[in-house]
Amino acid sequence: MRIAVVGGGIGGLCLAHGLRKAGLDVAVYERDLSRTDRLQGYRVHINPDGAAALKECLPAANWARFEQSAGTSGNGFGFLTEQLKPLLVLDPEEEKHYSASRITLRQVLLDGLDVRFGKRFERYEQDGAITLHFEDGTTAECDVLVGADGIRSRVREQYLPHAGTEEVGITAVAGKLFLDENDWVPRRLLDRANSVVPTSRCGMFLVSHDGLGYTDADGVLFDNVRPYLMWAYAANDLDLREGLQRAVLRRIEGWSPELRRIVESSHADTVSQWRIRSSKPIEQWESTNVTLLGDAIHAMTPMRGIGANVALRDAQLLARKLAESGIDGISAYEAEMYDYGFAAVRDSLRAARQFAEGSPFSRTLFRTVLRTAAAVPALKRAMF
Ligand SMILES: Cc1cc2nc3c(=O)[nH]c(=O)nc-3n(C[C@H](O)[C@H](O)[C@H](O)COP(=O)(O)OP(=O)(O)OC[C@H]3O[C@@H](n4cnc5c(N)ncnc54)[C@H](O)[C@@H]3O)c2cc1C
């Protein structure tokens, strides 16, 4: 059984390690030209499920490097008013959470794999075996094709043309404030991740990251080691024509001076915008020897911070099923993945709507509920 994975991202690489560990024949095809092609991005929060998948699939040395290079995350979570008054603080969970740099995570995942770079997948043909066609004119053969090629998956476009994503109408603007040049940031914004819940229809999320870097086996330092505070503002009627920071500053007039200063003082080249997308619901399909994982099949809004963790869970499950039952394992994988994957999509969409929309009345009510939960420990335990 020759397995081809299209896409060397978080899910595809974790799967490749899991398959190799099980002694299966796997090849990964990635469109990037080299392992250092995309040295950018924010940290990604890896929860206990994602960490368990990584630990199971990765060789012990890669897992150890992941643990050393990732900061810990999950020091609790705070809800604040736009004047930075606490509404509710949730205590850290007992299980360990990680704050992994995307760049570092990718290097850790690439170590030990022979990924074929510069292979931009175009289409496949099926005649018993599967023939993959790449944009450079080359082809490759396999018996099982896994599309792990992210939100704009070409494998999905061909295999399940009715599936795909749609804009949810929410725009987010996010930036980084470097903490080594800004020592005035209030402690409560650094100690834990925080969600600002204003009474108007919008939201802001803030989380700080320590300055960890990653040096590979050859001594090459990847990643930006500076500590920073990441902020993301989201709303559904954002007009960005005047520029990203200006647009956000106009919308948060009257908010705490510190929050305004965070937006104002972030370097413009760290500020970007996203039009939030989410996978359309689809009926479950008949399984074949082509399958999908991660964002390629169930892309979700970033408002729950679980997309990568669900992709890692897919990788762990698919590796197990292929190792146990060969090609027949794909239907068992898809039956489980369909349920939890699309549940995560719905949950993340609900979180996005709660974060960025909601009437002033429902927001005022939510703030009252949070304040009440903060005052009544039994209610807080029941709710969270
Ligand atoms: C702002 C933001 C913050 C987020 N924060 C979190 C978080 O804290 N925690 C969390 O769990 N998730 C988070 N996510 C979601 C997470 O990033 C994704 O869910 C995750 O990266 C999906 O992994 P994947 O392997 O499916 O796809 P990807 O990681 O996107 O990998 C796809 C790979 O396929 C390659 N590829 C694409 N097309 C082709 C082609 N035609 N041929 C060959 N290769 C191809 C790409 O180059 C890439 O390497 C966040 C997302 C955003 C936007």
The ligand as a MOL file (V3000), in Angstrom:
LIG
                    3D

  0  0  0     0  0            999 V3000
M  V30 BEGIN CTAB
M  V30 COUNTS 53 58 0 0 0
M  V30 BEGIN ATOM
M  V30 1 C -5.1800 33.3910 12.6900 0
M  V30 2 C -5.3060 31.9440 12.9340 0
M  V30 3 C -4.9950 31.4470 14.1910 0
M  V30 4 C -5.1330 30.0770 14.4430 0
M  V30 5 N -4.8160 29.6210 15.6750 0
M  V30 6 C -4.9640 28.3170 15.9490 0
M  V30 7 C -4.6500 27.8030 17.2540 0
M  V30 8 O -4.2140 28.5310 18.1520 0
M  V30 9 N -4.8450 26.4740 17.4720 0
M  V30 10 C -5.3340 25.6460 16.5070 0
M  V30 11 O -5.5160 24.4510 16.7680 0
M  V30 12 N -5.5830 26.0890 15.2500 0
M  V30 13 C -5.4250 27.3990 14.9460 0
M  V30 14 N -5.6830 27.8480 13.6860 0
M  V30 15 C -6.1040 26.8980 12.6270 0
M  V30 16 C -4.9120 26.1060 12.0670 0
M  V30 17 O -3.9080 26.9670 11.6100 0
M  V30 18 C -5.3410 25.2070 10.9070 0
M  V30 19 O -6.5220 24.5500 11.2450 0
M  V30 20 C -4.2470 24.1600 10.6190 0
M  V30 21 O -3.0820 24.7850 10.1270 0
M  V30 22 C -4.7430 23.1330 9.5960 0
M  V30 23 O -3.7110 22.2040 9.3280 0
M  V30 24 P -3.6790 21.4330 7.9410 0
M  V30 25 O -2.5260 20.4990 8.0110 0
M  V30 26 O -5.0190 20.9030 7.6350 0
M  V30 27 O -3.4120 22.5510 6.8540 0
M  V30 28 P -2.1620 23.5420 6.6980 0
M  V30 29 O -1.4250 23.6640 7.9730 0
M  V30 30 O -2.7250 24.7710 6.0560 0
M  V30 31 O -1.2190 22.8020 5.6560 0
M  V30 32 C -1.5440 22.6440 4.3020 0
M  V30 33 C -0.2640 22.3830 3.5370 0
M  V30 34 O -0.5870 22.0140 2.1950 0
M  V30 35 C 0.2630 22.6850 1.2950 0
M  V30 36 N -0.4380 22.7810 0.0050 0
M  V30 37 C -1.5160 23.5390 -0.2870 0
M  V30 38 N -1.8970 23.3660 -1.5580 0
M  V30 39 C -1.0320 22.4590 -2.0930 0
M  V30 40 C -0.9150 21.8570 -3.3810 0
M  V30 41 N -1.7620 22.1640 -4.3810 0
M  V30 42 N 0.0770 20.9620 -3.5880 0
M  V30 43 C 0.9430 20.6340 -2.5750 0
M  V30 44 N 0.8790 21.1830 -1.3410 0
M  V30 45 C -0.1110 22.0820 -1.0850 0
M  V30 46 C 0.5220 24.0190 1.9660 0
M  V30 47 O 1.6850 24.6610 1.4680 0
M  V30 48 C 0.6510 23.6010 3.4260 0
M  V30 49 O 1.9730 23.2380 3.7600 0
M  V30 50 C -5.5710 29.2010 13.4110 0
M  V30 51 C -5.8550 29.7160 12.1430 0
M  V30 52 C -5.7320 31.0710 11.8990 0
M  V30 53 C -6.0590 31.6000 10.5370 0
M  V30 END ATOM
M  V30 BEGIN BOND
M  V30 1 1 1 2
M  V30 2 1 2 3
M  V30 3 2 2 52
M  V30 4 2 3 4
M  V30 5 1 4 5
M  V30 6 1 4 50
M  V30 7 2 5 6
M  V30 8 1 6 7
M  V30 9 1 6 13
M  V30 10 2 7 8
M  V30 11 1 7 9
M  V30 12 1 9 10
M  V30 13 2 10 11
M  V30 14 1 10 12
M  V30 15 2 12 13
M  V30 16 1 13 14
M  V30 17 1 14 15
M  V30 18 1 14 50
M  V30 19 1 15 16
M  V30 20 1 16 17
M  V30 21 1 16 18
M  V30 22 1 18 19
M  V30 23 1 18 20
M  V30 24 1 20 21
M  V30 25 1 20 22
M  V30 26 1 22 23
M  V30 27 1 23 24
M  V30 28 2 24 25
M  V30 29 1 24 26
M  V30 30 1 24 27
M  V30 31 1 27 28
M  V30 32 2 28 29
M  V30 33 1 28 30
M  V30 34 1 28 31
M  V30 35 1 31 32
M  V30 36 1 32 33
M  V30 37 1 33 34
M  V30 38 1 33 48
M  V30 39 1 34 35
M  V30 40 1 35 36
M  V30 41 1 35 46
M  V30 42 1 36 37
M  V30 43 1 36 45
M  V30 44 2 37 38
M  V30 45 1 38 39
M  V30 46 1 39 40
M  V30 47 2 39 45
M  V30 48 1 40 41
M  V30 49 2 40 42
M  V30 50 1 42 43
M  V30 51 2 43 44
M  V30 52 1 44 45
M  V30 53 1 46 47
M  V30 54 1 46 48
M  V30 55 1 48 49
M  V30 56 2 50 51
M  V30 57 1 51 52
M  V30 58 1 52 53
M  V30 END BOND
M  V30 END CTAB
M  END
